[in-house]
């Protein structure tokens, strides 16, 4: 297994495409492909060439999720190589660029931005950013997969672990039934993956994401290979640190509402993140919404006319977002 580092100036730092090759069986697979931009296209083609391969040699592509910085070049590679492209069934319609699926995402985005109280000028800036990016690439003819499916690609076996939250179809892939996994954007080494704004299709995104983090922590891998930047050598600690981050963010939001009274997601987002531009115009209030929505469904907040307010009574934060201290490490949740 080998890693090709790909340029990415739009999102969370350099992407990774992972190369799985079985020279005896003459099979070649990629895990993720990067953005459909010329610099990334050159990075990927040059990286394959340095290893003695060409895009036409690719037999299989495994996508961790539909986001363009992971799936953008999949359609182009498939057209050139006739590769099979595996992606979770929830994300398959989006990588296929089915008009109804794309329109549903756009409708949900419009509704959410209005619901969150995002100003018109910020909405216009976001739309301009999305239209100018041109990073989606060609449509894919996907082969849908589901939790528990085992793929044999590039001479390796990958067990599919569905970990929604950041995206509805985000999957991790355990490598050869061992102590390593590809984790896409479920766990990142530097940033905390966006939850709530990165995929507006996900209902109760924080609940789903914390469950995904717990599932990965329970597997207690020795090393994982993320969608961005370098490998993570202590992934359980990193997963639990992200869980603690969300607990602390929940506390910050509760303190803000206690001090300032009812507020919409955009107002709370400004307190958390300050001024936002580009993709962060949806990521900031989206992550704020994920926390507010979770607190609402846990009975801590009331919601009326776009504003969230504290309900009367004490809040058991440990029950709302369990802390690292209460997580049972090494329980082998396989």
Secondary structure, DSSP 8 states (H G I E B T S, - for coil): -EEEEE--SSSSS-EEEEEEEETTTTEEEEE----SSHHHHHHHHHHHHHTT--GGG--EEE-S-S-HHHHTTHHHHHHHH--EEEEEHHHHHHHTT-HHHHHHHHHHHHHHHHHHT--HHHHHHHHHHHHHH----S---EEEE-TT-EEEETTEEEEEEE--SSSTT-EEEEETTSSEEEEETSS-SSS----SSS-TT-TTHHHHHHHHHHHHHHHT-SEEEESBSS-BSSHHHHHHHHHHHHHHHHHHHHHHHHHH-SB-HHHHHHHHH-S--TTHHHHHHHHHHHHHHHHHHTTSEEEETTEEEE-SS---HHHHS--GGGS-TT----
